[in-house]
């Protein structure tokens, strides 16, 4: 399942990745796979910003604004019928 294109706050630092595979294990939407003994992002747009990967990465290779990123704001806006607001632009709106 994809959410919204180019709005996920997920950041991956490949230099810090040790290839433990924990992110692959905990990600509910298969955002990560193991390639050449390191994690790799399959599709950033699959990220729902739950934060499981970042909370379980002991090496600090992953960062995500869990539940407060643009994807969450846009999805919440769709559910409530209101304009999305994550505060990431100068007007307090979203992306």
Backbone as XML, in Angstrom:
<?xml version="1.0"?>
<chain id="A" units="angstrom">
  <residue number="1" name="UNK">
    <atom name="N" x="0.837" y="-1.185" z="0.000"/>
    <atom name="CA" x="0.000" y="0.000" z="0.000"/>
    <atom name="C" x="0.873" y="1.237" z="0.000"/>
  </residue>
  <residue number="2" name="UNK">
    <atom name="N" x="0.565" y="2.153" z="-0.872"/>
    <atom name="CA" x="1.262" y="3.431" z="-0.900"/>
    <atom name="C" x="0.368" y="4.471" z="-0.263"/>
  </residue>
  <residue number="3" name="UNK">
    <atom name="N" x="0.986" y="5.457" z="0.349"/>
    <atom name="CA" x="0.225" y="6.548" z="0.940"/>
    <atom name="C" x="0.231" y="7.716" z="-0.029"/>
  </residue>
  <residue number="4" name="UNK">
    <atom name="N" x="1.069" y="8.685" z="0.179"/>
    <atom name="CA" x="1.127" y="9.859" z="-0.680"/>
    <atom name="C" x="2.547" y="10.032" z="-1.196"/>
  </residue>
  <residue number="5" name="UNK">
    <atom name="N" x="2.679" y="10.441" z="-2.423"/>
    <atom name="CA" x="3.991" y="10.567" z="-3.044"/>
    <atom name="C" x="4.783" y="11.735" z="-2.465"/>
  </residue>
  <residue number="6" name="UNK">
    <atom name="N" x="6.015" y="11.447" z="-2.148"/>
    <atom name="CA" x="7.014" y="12.459" z="-1.762"/>
    <atom name="C" x="6.658" y="13.303" z="-0.548"/>
  </residue>
  <residue number="7" name="UNK">
    <atom name="N" x="6.009" y="12.718" z="0.452"/>
    <atom name="CA" x="5.706" y="13.488" z="1.663"/>
    <atom name="C" x="6.232" y="12.835" z="2.941"/>
  </residue>
  <residue number="8" name="UNK">
    <atom name="N" x="6.712" y="11.621" z="2.884"/>
    <atom name="CA" x="7.181" y="10.934" z="4.087"/>
    <atom name="C" x="8.405" y="11.628" z="4.673"/>
  </residue>
  <residue number="9" name="UNK">
    <atom name="N" x="8.461" y="11.687" z="5.987"/>
    <atom name="CA" x="9.599" y="12.303" z="6.675"/>
    <atom name="C" x="10.736" y="11.308" z="6.922"/>
  </residue>
  <residue number="10" name="UNK">
    <atom name="N" x="10.625" y="10.098" z="6.409"/>
    <atom name="CA" x="11.631" y="9.052" z="6.609"/>
    <atom name="C" x="12.982" y="9.461" z="6.034"/>
  </residue>
  <residue number="11" name="UNK">
    <atom name="N" x="14.019" y="9.325" z="6.873"/>
    <atom name="CA" x="15.399" y="9.584" z="6.439"/>
    <atom name="C" x="16.238" y="8.365" z="6.784"/>
  </residue>
  <residue number="12" name="UNK">
    <atom name="N" x="17.099" y="7.954" z="5.858"/>
    <atom name="CA" x="17.947" y="6.774" z="6.045"/>
    <atom name="C" x="19.391" y="7.144" z="5.764"/>
  </residue>
  <residue number="13" name="UNK">
    <atom name="N" x="20.270" y="6.905" z="6.755"/>
    <atom name="CA" x="21.693" y="7.176" z="6.617"/>
    <atom name="C" x="22.405" y="5.848" z="6.398"/>
  </residue>
  <residue number="14" name="UNK">
    <atom name="N" x="22.704" y="5.543" z="5.151"/>
    <atom name="CA" x="23.288" y="4.255" z="4.795"/>
    <atom name="C" x="24.654" y="4.041" z="5.457"/>
  </residue>
  <residue number="15" name="UNK">
    <atom name="N" x="25.396" y="5.103" z="5.730"/>
    <atom name="CA" x="26.706" y="4.971" z="6.370"/>
    <atom name="C" x="26.600" y="4.434" z="7.794"/>
  </residue>
  <residue number="16" name="UNK">
    <atom name="N" x="25.488" y="4.720" z="8.477"/>
    <atom name="CA" x="25.304" y="4.238" z="9.848"/>
    <atom name="C" x="24.700" y="2.843" z="9.915"/>
  </residue>
  <residue number="17" name="UNK">
    <atom name="N" x="24.191" y="2.351" z="8.798"/>
    <atom name="CA" x="23.548" y="1.042" z="8.770"/>
    <atom name="C" x="24.594" y="-0.053" z="8.920"/>
  </residue>
  <residue number="18" name="UNK">
    <atom name="N" x="24.355" y="-0.971" z="9.864"/>
    <atom name="CA" x="25.266" y="-2.095" z="10.085"/>
    <atom name="C" x="24.752" y="-3.389" z="9.465"/>
  </residue>
  <residue number="19" name="UNK">
    <atom name="N" x="23.554" y="-3.348" z="8.910"/>
    <atom name="CA" x="22.992" y="-4.533" z="8.279"/>
    <atom name="C" x="22.359" y="-5.509" z="9.245"/>
  </residue>
  <residue number="20" name="UNK">
    <atom name="N" x="21.909" y="-5.022" z="10.396"/>
    <atom name="CA" x="21.305" y="-5.914" z="11.398"/>
    <atom name="C" x="19.945" y="-6.447" z="10.932"/>
  </residue>
  <residue number="21" name="UNK">
    <atom name="N" x="19.253" y="-5.700" z="10.062"/>
    <atom name="CA" x="17.975" y="-6.146" z="9.515"/>
    <atom name="C" x="16.771" y="-5.898" z="10.398"/>
  </residue>
  <residue number="22" name="UNK">
    <atom name="N" x="16.963" y="-5.208" z="11.500"/>
    <atom name="CA" x="15.850" y="-4.962" z="12.420"/>
    <atom name="C" x="14.745" y="-4.137" z="11.757"/>
  </residue>
  <residue number="23" name="UNK">
    <atom name="N" x="15.104" y="-3.165" z="10.944"/>
    <atom name="CA" x="14.104" y="-2.339" z="10.263"/>
    <atom name="C" x="13.235" y="-3.188" z="9.329"/>
  </residue>
  <residue number="24" name="UNK">
    <atom name="N" x="13.845" y="-4.157" z="8.681"/>
    <atom name="CA" x="13.101" y="-5.058" z="7.796"/>
    <atom name="C" x="12.087" y="-5.856" z="8.612"/>
  </residue>
  <residue number="25" name="UNK">
    <atom name="N" x="12.501" y="-6.281" z="9.793"/>
    <atom name="CA" x="11.632" y="-7.082" z="10.665"/>
    <atom name="C" x="10.443" y="-6.298" z="11.203"/>
  </residue>
  <residue number="26" name="UNK">
    <atom name="N" x="10.641" y="-5.033" z="11.571"/>
    <atom name="CA" x="9.592" y="-4.290" z="12.277"/>
    <atom name="C" x="8.706" y="-3.428" z="11.386"/>
  </residue>
  <residue number="27" name="UNK">
    <atom name="N" x="9.115" y="-3.154" z="10.167"/>
    <atom name="CA" x="8.323" y="-2.284" z="9.294"/>
    <atom name="C" x="7.056" y="-2.998" z="8.832"/>
  </residue>
  <residue number="28" name="UNK">
    <atom name="N" x="5.879" y="-2.437" z="9.137"/>
    <atom name="CA" x="4.628" y="-3.099" z="8.758"/>
    <atom name="C" x="4.289" y="-3.009" z="7.274"/>
  </residue>
  <residue number="29" name="UNK">
    <atom name="N" x="4.994" y="-2.158" z="6.527"/>
    <atom name="CA" x="4.661" y="-1.996" z="5.107"/>
    <atom name="C" x="5.810" y="-2.313" z="4.169"/>
  </residue>
  <residue number="30" name="UNK">
    <atom name="N" x="6.775" y="-3.084" z="4.633"/>
    <atom name="CA" x="7.884" y="-3.555" z="3.796"/>
    <atom name="C" x="8.597" y="-2.421" z="3.068"/>
  </residue>
  <residue number="31" name="UNK">
    <atom name="N" x="8.893" y="-1.352" z="3.797"/>
    <atom name="CA" x="9.620" y="-0.224" z="3.217"/>
    <atom name="C" x="11.087" y="-0.602" z="3.000"/>
  </residue>
  <residue number="32" name="UNK">
    <atom name="N" x="11.588" y="-1.554" z="3.778"/>
    <atom name="CA" x="13.001" y="-1.923" z="3.722"/>
    <atom name="C" x="13.208" y="-3.357" z="3.254"/>
  </residue>
  <residue number="33" name="UNK">
    <atom name="N" x="14.330" y="-3.579" z="2.591"/>
    <atom name="CA" x="14.803" y="-4.913" z="2.232"/>
    <atom name="C" x="16.299" y="-4.951" z="2.502"/>
  </residue>
  <residue number="34" name="UNK">
    <atom name="N" x="16.834" y="-6.143" z="2.592"/>
    <atom name="CA" x="18.278" y="-6.297" z="2.752"/>
    <atom name="C" x="18.895" y="-6.507" z="1.371"/>
  </residue>
  <residue number="35" name="UNK">
    <atom name="N" x="19.908" y="-5.724" z="1.078"/>
    <atom name="CA" x="20.670" y="-5.857" z="-0.169"/>
    <atom name="C" x="22.144" y="-5.703" z="0.157"/>
  </residue>
  <residue number="36" name="UNK">
    <atom name="N" x="22.938" y="-6.627" z="-0.287"/>
    <atom name="CA" x="24.387" y="-6.573" z="-0.063"/>
    <atom name="C" x="24.721" y="-6.361" z="1.415"/>
  </residue>
  <residue number="37" name="UNK">
    <atom name="N" x="24.016" y="-7.081" z="2.280"/>
    <atom name="CA" x="24.240" y="-7.075" z="3.733"/>
    <atom name="C" x="23.961" y="-5.737" z="4.401"/>
  </residue>
  <residue number="38" name="UNK">
    <atom name="N" x="23.132" y="-4.906" z="3.767"/>
    <atom name="CA" x="22.689" y="-3.631" z="4.344"/>
    <atom name="C" x="21.220" y="-3.423" z="4.010"/>
  </residue>
  <residue number="39" name="UNK">
    <atom name="N" x="20.568" y="-2.622" z="4.815"/>
    <atom name="CA" x="19.174" y="-2.282" z="4.539"/>
    <atom name="C" x="19.113" y="-1.315" z="3.360"/>
  </residue>
  <residue number="40" name="UNK">
    <atom name="N" x="18.010" y="-1.360" z="2.673"/>
    <atom name="CA" x="17.769" y="-0.473" z="1.549"/>
    <atom name="C" x="16.279" y="-0.142" z="1.531"/>
  </residue>
  <residue number="41" name="UNK">
    <atom name="N" x="15.941" y="1.061" z="1.122"/>
    <atom name="CA" x="14.537" y="1.462" z="1.034"/>
    <atom name="C" x="13.971" y="0.980" z="-0.298"/>
  </residue>
  <residue number="42" name="UNK">
    <atom name="N" x="12.863" y="0.247" z="-0.220"/>
    <atom name="CA" x="12.214" y="-0.236" z="-1.437"/>
    <atom name="C" x="11.376" y="0.857" z="-2.071"/>
  </residue>
  <residue number="43" name="UNK">
    <atom name="N" x="10.596" y="1.543" z="-1.246"/>
    <atom name="CA" x="9.717" y="2.601" z="-1.741"/>
    <atom name="C" x="9.333" y="3.485" z="-0.559"/>
  </residue>
  <residue number="44" name="UNK">
    <atom name="N" x="9.912" y="4.656" z="-0.502"/>
    <atom name="CA" x="9.673" y="5.589" z="0.605"/>
    <atom name="C" x="8.201" y="5.971" z="0.729"/>
  </residue>
  <residue number="45" name="UNK">
    <atom name="N" x="7.467" y="5.937" z="-0.377"/>
    <atom name="CA" x="6.057" y="6.305" z="-0.360"/>
    <atom name="C" x="5.180" y="5.262" z="0.338"/>
  </residue>
  <residue number="46" name="UNK">
    <atom name="N" x="5.723" y="4.102" z="0.654"/>
    <atom name="CA" x="4.986" y="3.092" z="1.410"/>
    <atom name="C" x="5.007" y="3.394" z="2.911"/>
  </residue>
  <residue number="47" name="UNK">
    <atom name="N" x="5.883" y="4.297" z="3.335"/>
    <atom name="CA" x="6.056" y="4.612" z="4.758"/>
    <atom name="C" x="4.836" y="5.329" z="5.314"/>
  </residue>
  <residue number="48" name="UNK">
    <atom name="N" x="4.308" y="4.802" z="6.435"/>
    <atom name="CA" x="3.160" y="5.438" z="7.082"/>
    <atom name="C" x="3.594" y="6.242" z="8.308"/>
  </residue>
  <residue number="49" name="UNK">
    <atom name="N" x="4.900" y="6.408" z="8.473"/>
    <atom name="CA" x="5.487" y="7.205" z="9.540"/>
    <atom name="C" x="5.114" y="6.702" z="10.934"/>
  </residue>
  <residue number="50" name="UNK">
    <atom name="N" x="5.090" y="5.405" z="11.121"/>
    <atom name="CA" x="4.766" y="4.858" z="12.447"/>
    <atom name="C" x="5.947" y="4.981" z="13.407"/>
  </residue>
  <residue number="51" name="UNK">
    <atom name="N" x="7.160" y="5.008" z="12.874"/>
    <atom name="CA" x="8.353" y="5.173" z="13.696"/>
    <atom name="C" x="8.977" y="3.892" z="14.205"/>
  </residue>
  <residue number="52" name="UNK">
    <atom name="N" x="8.417" y="2.747" z="13.861"/>
    <atom name="CA" x="8.952" y="1.472" z="14.355"/>
    <atom name="C" x="10.402" y="1.270" z="13.939"/>
  </residue>
  <residue number="53" name="UNK">
    <atom name="N" x="10.739" y="1.638" z="12.727"/>
    <atom name="CA" x="12.106" y="1.443" z="12.238"/>
    <atom name="C" x="13.105" y="2.276" z="13.050"/>
  </residue>
  <residue number="54" name="UNK">
    <atom name="N" x="12.802" y="3.544" z="13.245"/>
    <atom name="CA" x="13.709" y="4.438" z="13.969"/>
    <atom name="C" x="13.835" y="4.042" z="15.432"/>
  </residue>
  <residue number="55" name="UNK">
    <atom name="N" x="12.730" y="3.636" z="16.055"/>
    <atom name="CA" x="12.779" y="3.218" z="17.460"/>
    <atom name="C" x="13.582" y="1.941" z="17.658"/>
  </residue>
  <residue number="56" name="UNK">
    <atom name="N" x="13.657" y="1.125" z="16.636"/>
    <atom name="CA" x="14.347" y="-0.151" z="16.754"/>
    <atom name="C" x="15.738" y="-0.164" z="16.142"/>
  </residue>
  <residue number="57" name="UNK">
    <atom name="N" x="16.180" y="0.939" z="15.578"/>
    <atom name="CA" x="17.523" y="1.014" z="14.998"/>
    <atom name="C" x="18.500" y="1.477" z="16.078"/>
  </residue>
  <residue number="58" name="UNK">
    <atom name="N" x="19.316" y="0.555" z="16.543"/>
    <atom name="CA" x="20.273" y="0.855" z="17.608"/>
    <atom name="C" x="21.453" y="1.694" z="17.122"/>
  </residue>
  <residue number="59" name="UNK">
    <atom name="N" x="21.546" y="1.924" z="15.826"/>
    <atom name="CA" x="22.708" y="2.601" z="15.260"/>
    <atom name="C" x="22.405" y="3.997" z="14.732"/>
  </residue>
  <residue number="60" name="UNK">
    <atom name="N" x="21.162" y="4.449" z="14.875"/>
    <atom name="CA" x="20.793" y="5.797" z="14.468"/>
    <atom name="C" x="20.770" y="6.017" z="12.967"/>
  </residue>
  <residue number="61" name="UNK">
    <atom name="N" x="20.574" y="4.953" z="12.204"/>
    <atom name="CA" x="20.566" y="5.073" z="10.748"/>
    <atom name="C" x="19.228" y="5.577" z="10.211"/>
  </residue>
  <residue number="62" name="UNK">
    <atom name="N" x="18.200" y="5.553" z="11.045"/>
    <atom name="CA" x="16.862" y="5.925" z="10.589"/>
    <atom name="C" x="16.274" y="7.043" z="11.435"/>
  </residue>
  <residue number="63" name="UNK">
    <atom name="N" x="15.542" y="7.913" z="10.758"/>
    <atom name="CA" x="14.874" y="9.018" z="11.439"/>
    <atom name="C" x="13.528" y="9.210" z="10.756"/>
  </residue>
  <residue number="64" name="UNK">
    <atom name="N" x="12.487" y="9.391" z="11.547"/>
    <atom name="CA" x="11.159" y="9.657" z="10.999"/>
    <atom name="C" x="10.362" y="10.421" z="12.040"/>
  </residue>
  <residue number="65" name="UNK">
    <atom name="N" x="9.572" y="11.373" z="11.602"/>
    <atom name="CA" x="8.692" y="12.111" z="12.498"/>
    <atom name="C" x="7.412" y="11.297" z="12.643"/>
  </residue>
  <residue number="66" name="UNK">
    <atom name="N" x="7.423" y="10.385" z="13.575"/>
    <atom name="CA" x="6.315" y="9.443" z="13.737"/>
    <atom name="C" x="5.002" y="10.140" z="14.057"/>
  </residue>
  <residue number="67" name="UNK">
    <atom name="N" x="4.020" y="9.927" z="13.181"/>
    <atom name="CA" x="2.671" y="10.423" z="13.408"/>
    <atom name="C" x="2.466" y="11.915" z="13.261"/>
  </residue>
  <residue number="68" name="UNK">
    <atom name="N" x="3.512" y="12.650" z="12.940"/>
    <atom name="CA" x="3.360" y="14.097" z="12.826"/>
    <atom name="C" x="3.855" y="14.642" z="11.495"/>
  </residue>
  <residue number="69" name="UNK">
    <atom name="N" x="4.253" y="13.780" z="10.603"/>
    <atom name="CA" x="4.779" y="14.214" z="9.318"/>
    <atom name="C" x="3.681" y="14.611" z="8.351"/>
  </residue>
  <residue number="70" name="UNK">
    <atom name="N" x="4.090" y="14.958" z="7.167"/>
    <atom name="CA" x="3.143" y="15.400" z="6.135"/>
    <atom name="C" x="2.145" y="14.321" z="5.772"/>
  </residue>
  <residue number="71" name="UNK">
    <atom name="N" x="2.600" y="13.074" z="5.677"/>
    <atom name="CA" x="1.675" y="11.997" z="5.311"/>
    <atom name="C" x="0.560" y="11.892" z="6.339"/>
  </residue>
  <residue number="72" name="UNK">
    <atom name="N" x="0.906" y="11.929" z="7.616"/>
    <atom name="CA" x="-0.108" y="11.849" z="8.669"/>
    <atom name="C" x="-1.059" y="13.039" z="8.592"/>
  </residue>
  <residue number="73" name="UNK">
    <atom name="N" x="-0.526" y="14.235" z="8.347"/>
    <atom name="CA" x="-1.367" y="15.431" z="8.271"/>
    <atom name="C" x="-2.334" y="15.353" z="7.097"/>
  </residue>
  <residue number="74" name="UNK">
    <atom name="N" x="-1.864" y="14.884" z="5.969"/>
    <atom name="CA" x="-2.726" y="14.796" z="4.791"/>
    <atom name="C" x="-3.795" y="13.732" z="4.986"/>
  </residue>
  <residue number="75" name="UNK">
    <atom name="N" x="-3.414" y="12.589" z="5.536"/>
    <atom name="CA" x="-4.390" y="11.525" z="5.795"/>
    <atom name="C" x="-5.424" y="11.987" z="6.819"/>
  </residue>
  <residue number="76" name="UNK">
    <atom name="N" x="-4.983" y="12.643" z="7.887"/>
    <atom name="CA" x="-5.925" y="13.174" z="8.882"/>
    <atom name="C" x="-6.858" y="14.204" z="8.252"/>
  </residue>
  <residue number="77" name="UNK">
    <atom name="N" x="-6.339" y="15.019" z="7.342"/>
    <atom name="CA" x="-7.178" y="15.995" z="6.642"/>
    <atom name="C" x="-8.238" y="15.321" z="5.789"/>
  </residue>
  <residue number="78" name="UNK">
    <atom name="N" x="-7.856" y="14.218" z="5.144"/>
    <atom name="CA" x="-8.820" y="13.467" z="4.336"/>
    <atom name="C" x="-9.929" y="12.879" z="5.211"/>
  </residue>
  <residue number="79" name="UNK">
    <atom name="N" x="-9.548" y="12.383" z="6.366"/>
    <atom name="CA" x="-10.517" y="11.766" z="7.278"/>
    <atom name="C" x="-11.468" y="12.799" z="7.868"/>
  </residue>
  <residue number="80" name="UNK">
    <atom name="N" x="-10.917" y="13.938" z="8.277"/>
    <atom name="CA" x="-11.731" y="14.955" z="8.943"/>
    <atom name="C" x="-12.390" y="15.927" z="7.971"/>
  </residue>
  <residue number="81" name="UNK">
    <atom name="N" x="-11.939" y="15.941" z="6.710"/>
    <atom name="CA" x="-12.485" y="16.877" z="5.737"/>
    <atom name="C" x="-11.916" y="18.275" z="5.871"/>
  </residue>
  <residue number="82" name="UNK">
    <atom name="N" x="-10.840" y="18.410" z="6.644"/>
    <atom name="CA" x="-10.204" y="19.710" z="6.839"/>
    <atom name="C" x="-8.922" y="19.788" z="6.024"/>
  </residue>
  <residue number="83" name="UNK">
    <atom name="N" x="-8.413" y="21.010" z="5.860"/>
    <atom name="CA" x="-7.139" y="21.182" z="5.175"/>
    <atom name="C" x="-6.030" y="20.576" z="6.032"/>
  </residue>
  <residue number="84" name="UNK">
    <atom name="N" x="-5.081" y="19.886" z="5.410"/>
    <atom name="CA" x="-3.984" y="19.303" z="6.181"/>
    <atom name="C" x="-3.086" y="20.378" z="6.770"/>
  </residue>
  <residue number="85" name="UNK">
    <atom name="N" x="-2.569" y="20.109" z="7.950"/>
    <atom name="CA" x="-1.662" y="21.056" z="8.585"/>
    <atom name="C" x="-0.609" y="20.309" z="9.380"/>
  </residue>
  <residue number="86" name="UNK">
    <atom name="N" x="0.613" y="20.362" z="8.878"/>
    <atom name="CA" x="1.726" y="19.775" z="9.626"/>
    <atom name="C" x="2.741" y="20.837" z="9.985"/>
  </residue>
  <residue number="87" name="UNK">
    <atom name="N" x="2.510" y="22.066" z="9.515"/>
    <atom name="CA" x="3.377" y="23.181" z="9.873"/>
    <atom name="C" x="4.709" y="23.207" z="9.152"/>
  </residue>
  <residue number="88" name="UNK">
    <atom name="N" x="4.821" y="22.473" z="8.048"/>
    <atom name="CA" x="6.122" y="22.409" z="7.372"/>
    <atom name="C" x="6.296" y="23.484" z="6.310"/>
  </residue>
  <residue number="89" name="UNK">
    <atom name="N" x="5.295" y="24.303" z="6.100"/>
    <atom name="CA" x="5.494" y="25.425" z="5.194"/>
    <atom name="C" x="5.320" y="26.739" z="5.975"/>
  </residue>
  <residue number="90" name="UNK">
    <atom name="N" x="5.606" y="27.831" z="5.360"/>
    <atom name="CA" x="5.576" y="29.134" z="6.046"/>
    <atom name="C" x="4.190" y="29.559" z="6.505"/>
  </residue>
  <residue number="91" name="UNK">
    <atom name="N" x="3.145" y="29.019" z="5.893"/>
    <atom name="CA" x="1.770" y="29.402" z="6.245"/>
    <atom name="C" x="1.140" y="28.464" z="7.279"/>
  </residue>
  <residue number="92" name="UNK">
    <atom name="N" x="1.906" y="27.475" z="7.777"/>
    <atom name="CA" x="1.362" y="26.533" z="8.750"/>
    <atom name="C" x="0.566" y="25.403" z="8.116"/>
  </residue>
  <residue number="93" name="UNK">
    <atom name="N" x="0.555" y="25.363" z="6.792"/>
    <atom name="CA" x="-0.158" y="24.302" z="6.077"/>
    <atom name="C" x="0.684" y="23.058" z="5.965"/>
  </residue>
  <residue number="94" name="UNK">
    <atom name="N" x="0.631" y="22.442" z="4.797"/>
    <atom name="CA" x="1.381" y="21.205" z="4.619"/>
    <atom name="C" x="2.005" y="21.171" z="3.230"/>
  </residue>
  <residue number="95" name="UNK">
    <atom name="N" x="3.251" y="20.902" z="3.194"/>
    <atom name="CA" x="4.044" y="20.695" z="1.972"/>
    <atom name="C" x="3.587" y="21.596" z="0.853"/>
  </residue>
</chain>
